Amino acid sequence: MQIDHSDFQDQLVRGLAHRMNNILTLFHGYLGLLLENKDLDKATLEGLAKIKLGAAQASELIDRTHSLVRPSATVLREINLGDYLRLLRSTFEGLRGPKTTMELEIEENLPHLLADASRIRTAMVELVKNACESTFAGGGHVLISARSEHLKGSRSKLIIVSVTDNGPGIPEEIRERIFTPFFSTKKKSNAAGLGLTVALSFVQQHGGTLRFESECGRTTFEFRLPTVQD
């Protein structure tokens, strides 16, 4: 009997996710009880709080990995992307540093999308977060834009959403790897290296494409999605 490789990977990840979540549930339960102990000294409580944070980050990492291998059912509905991005502006603003400015340029009367709003939100948050982090230290500018475009030789339209920052750019030697799962150049210990992988996966689930262009002082991530009429 032969096992299909993709099916084997799927079963492996789902099995690991199930068992790890059981273990982490024990972590959360016992840590919660320990943190309620008023007799523990401050240093011990701080250490337990860090362990609890690490357990929470591990749970999130498992959930995100599982969503790539076996995504939950997509809930499609017609959405006005322009209005939706304006609604998300406060979320995007919360991702930027104190010295980074942010701008939205949204074409009026964009065609509607048939999309899962939560996945579009996740993809956008990952792209905006990356852009903001690239400008965080010295301050900079992040531009989020959305426009429509006719396909060549067709009446069909695409919606093009882009996130541009004026950070240092993506080094040439790592550009082929940036969508690779768990690859990260961030120095933060909790950087999972899944943000762009998740964004790419969610865009592709909607029949779209995700690409980028980068040079010193300018990086743009752009995804294209078919509109409702298509």
C-alpha positions as CSV (number, residue, x, y, z in Angstrom):
1,M,0.0,0.0,0.0
2,Q,1.4,3.4,-1.0
3,I,0.5,6.6,0.8
4,D,0.2,9.8,-1.2
5,H,2.9,12.2,0.0
6,S,0.6,15.2,0.3
7,D,-2.0,13.1,2.2
8,F,0.8,11.8,4.5
9,Q,1.9,15.4,5.3
10,D,-1.7,16.4,5.9
11,Q,-2.2,13.5,8.4
12,L,1.2,14.2,10.1
13,V,0.5,17.9,10.6
14,R,-3.1,17.3,11.8
15,G,-1.9,14.6,14.2
16,L,0.9,16.7,15.6
17,A,-1.4,19.7,16.0
18,H,-3.9,17.6,17.9
19,R,-1.3,16.2,20.3
20,M,0.6,19.5,20.8
21,N,-2.7,21.3,21.6
22,N,-3.5,18.6,24.2
23,I,-0.1,19.2,25.8
24,L,-0.4,23.0,25.7
25,T,-3.9,22.8,27.2
26,L,-2.2,21.2,30.3
27,F,0.4,24.0,30.3
28,H,-2.3,26.7,30.2
29,G,-4.3,24.9,33.0
30,Y,-1.5,24.4,35.4
31,L,0.1,27.8,34.8
32,G,-3.3,29.4,35.5
33,L,-3.4,27.7,38.8
34,L,0.2,28.6,39.7
35,L,-0.3,32.2,38.8
36,E,-3.2,32.4,41.2
37,N,-0.9,31.5,44.1
38,K,-0.4,34.7,46.1
39,D,2.6,33.2,48.1
40,L,4.9,33.2,45.0
41,D,7.6,35.8,44.8
42,K,7.7,38.4,42.1
43,A,10.5,36.8,40.1
44,T,8.7,33.4,40.0
45,L,5.5,35.0,38.9
46,E,7.3,36.9,36.1
47,G,8.9,33.7,35.0
48,L,5.6,31.8,34.9
49,A,4.0,34.7,33.0
50,K,6.8,34.3,30.3
51,I,6.1,30.6,30.1
52,K,2.4,31.2,29.7
53,L,3.1,33.7,26.9
54,G,5.4,31.2,25.2
55,A,2.7,28.5,25.4
56,A,0.2,30.9,23.8
57,Q,2.6,31.7,21.0
58,A,3.2,28.0,20.4
59,S,-0.6,27.5,20.2
60,E,-0.9,30.3,17.6
61,L,2.0,28.8,15.6
62,I,0.3,25.4,15.5
63,D,-3.0,26.9,14.5
64,R,-1.4,28.9,11.7
65,T,0.6,25.9,10.4
66,H,-2.5,23.7,10.5
67,S,-4.5,26.4,8.5
68,L,-2.0,26.1,5.7
69,V,-2.1,22.3,5.4
70,R,-5.9,22.0,6.0
71,P,-7.6,25.3,5.8
72,S,-11.0,25.7,7.3
73,A,-14.0,26.1,5.1
74,T,-13.9,29.4,3.2
75,V,-17.0,31.6,3.8
76,L,-17.5,33.6,0.6
77,R,-19.7,36.6,0.4
78,E,-19.8,39.7,-1.7
79,I,-17.7,42.5,-0.2
80,N,-17.0,46.1,-1.1
81,L,-13.2,46.0,-0.7
82,G,-12.8,49.8,-0.6
83,D,-15.2,50.1,2.3
84,Y,-13.7,47.1,4.0
85,L,-10.1,48.5,3.8
86,R,-11.3,51.9,5.2
87,L,-13.0,50.0,8.1
88,L,-9.6,48.2,8.8
89,R,-7.6,51.4,8.9
90,S,-7.6,51.6,12.7
91,T,-6.2,48.0,12.7
92,F,-3.5,49.0,10.3
93,E,-2.6,52.1,12.2
94,G,-2.1,50.0,15.3
95,L,0.7,48.2,13.5
96,R,2.9,51.2,12.7
97,G,5.6,52.7,14.8
98,P,5.4,56.1,16.4
99,K,7.5,57.7,13.6
100,T,5.9,55.9,10.7
101,T,3.1,57.6,8.7
102,M,0.4,55.7,6.8
103,E,-1.7,56.6,3.8
104,L,-4.7,54.9,2.1
105,E,-5.4,55.5,-1.6
106,I,-8.6,53.7,-2.6
107,E,-10.2,54.0,-6.0
108,E,-13.8,55.1,-5.9
109,N,-16.5,52.6,-6.9
110,L,-14.3,49.5,-6.9
111,P,-15.9,46.3,-8.2
112,H,-17.0,43.9,-5.5
113,L,-15.2,40.8,-4.5
114,L,-16.5,37.4,-3.7
115,A,-14.3,36.6,-0.8
116,D,-13.8,35.4,2.7
117,A,-13.5,38.7,4.6
118,S,-11.5,37.3,7.5
119,R,-8.9,35.8,5.2
120,I,-8.6,39.0,3.2
121,R,-8.1,40.8,6.5
122,T,-5.4,38.3,7.6
123,A,-3.5,38.7,4.4
124,M,-3.6,42.5,4.5
125,V,-2.5,42.6,8.2
126,E,0.5,40.4,7.4
127,L,1.6,42.6,4.5
128,V,1.0,45.8,6.4
129,K,2.8,44.5,9.5
130,N,5.8,43.6,7.4
131,A,5.8,47.1,5.8
132,C,5.5,48.8,9.2
133,E,8.3,46.7,10.7
134,S,10.7,47.6,7.9
135,T,10.2,51.3,8.7
136,F,9.8,51.0,12.5
137,A,13.3,52.0,13.6
138,G,13.9,55.3,11.7
139,G,10.3,56.1,10.8
140,G,9.0,56.1,7.3
141,H,5.9,55.9,5.2
142,V,3.5,53.0,4.3
143,L,1.1,53.4,1.4
144,I,-1.9,51.0,1.1
145,S,-3.7,51.3,-2.3
146,A,-6.5,49.6,-4.1
147,R,-7.5,50.0,-7.7
148,S,-9.2,48.1,-10.5
149,E,-7.7,47.2,-13.9
150,H,-9.2,45.6,-17.1
151,L,-7.6,42.4,-18.2
152,K,-6.0,42.8,-21.6
153,G,-8.4,41.9,-24.4
154,S,-11.3,41.4,-22.0
155,R,-14.0,43.3,-20.3
156,S,-13.2,41.5,-17.0
157,K,-11.6,43.4,-14.2
158,L,-9.1,42.6,-11.5
159,I,-8.7,44.4,-8.2
160,I,-5.1,45.2,-7.4
161,V,-4.2,45.9,-3.8
162,S,-0.7,47.0,-2.9
163,V,1.3,47.8,0.2
164,T,4.4,49.9,-0.3
165,D,7.0,51.0,2.3
166,N,10.2,53.1,2.0
167,G,12.3,50.8,4.1
168,P,15.7,49.4,3.3
169,G,14.3,46.8,0.8
170,I,14.6,43.0,0.7
171,P,18.2,41.8,0.2
172,E,18.7,40.2,-3.2
173,E,20.1,37.0,-1.7
174,I,16.9,36.1,0.2
175,R,14.2,37.2,-2.2
176,E,13.6,33.6,-3.5
177,R,13.0,32.4,0.1
178,I,10.6,35.0,1.5
179,F,7.5,32.9,0.9
180,T,9.1,29.8,2.4
181,P,7.4,28.6,5.6
182,F,9.3,29.4,8.8
183,F,11.8,31.6,7.0
184,S,12.4,34.9,8.8
185,T,15.0,37.6,8.9
186,K,13.5,39.1,12.1
187,K,15.6,39.1,15.2
188,K,12.5,38.7,17.5
189,S,12.5,35.3,19.1
190,N,8.8,34.8,18.5
191,A,8.9,35.5,14.8
192,A,7.3,32.4,13.2
193,G,8.3,33.1,9.6
194,L,4.7,32.3,8.4
195,G,3.3,35.7,7.7
196,L,4.0,35.9,4.0
197,T,3.3,32.2,3.6
198,V,-0.2,32.7,5.1
199,A,-0.8,35.8,3.0
200,L,0.2,33.9,-0.2
201,S,-1.9,30.9,0.7
202,F,-5.0,33.0,1.4
203,V,-4.7,35.1,-1.8
204,Q,-4.3,31.9,-3.9
205,Q,-7.4,30.4,-2.2
206,H,-9.3,33.3,-3.8
207,G,-7.9,32.7,-7.2
208,G,-5.5,35.6,-7.0
209,T,-1.7,36.1,-7.3
210,L,0.8,37.8,-4.9
211,R,4.0,39.3,-6.1
212,F,6.6,41.9,-4.9
213,E,9.1,44.3,-6.2
214,S,11.9,45.6,-4.0
215,E,14.9,48.0,-4.1
216,C,16.7,50.1,-1.6
217,G,14.1,52.6,-0.3
218,R,11.0,51.0,-1.8
219,T,9.3,47.6,-1.4
220,T,5.8,46.8,-2.8
221,F,3.7,43.7,-2.2
222,E,0.8,43.5,-4.6
223,F,-2.0,41.0,-4.9
224,R,-4.6,40.7,-7.7
225,L,-8.0,39.2,-7.2
226,P,-10.8,38.5,-9.7
227,T,-14.0,40.6,-9.2
228,V,-17.5,39.3,-8.8
229,Q,-18.3,39.7,-12.4
230,D,-15.6,37.2,-13.3
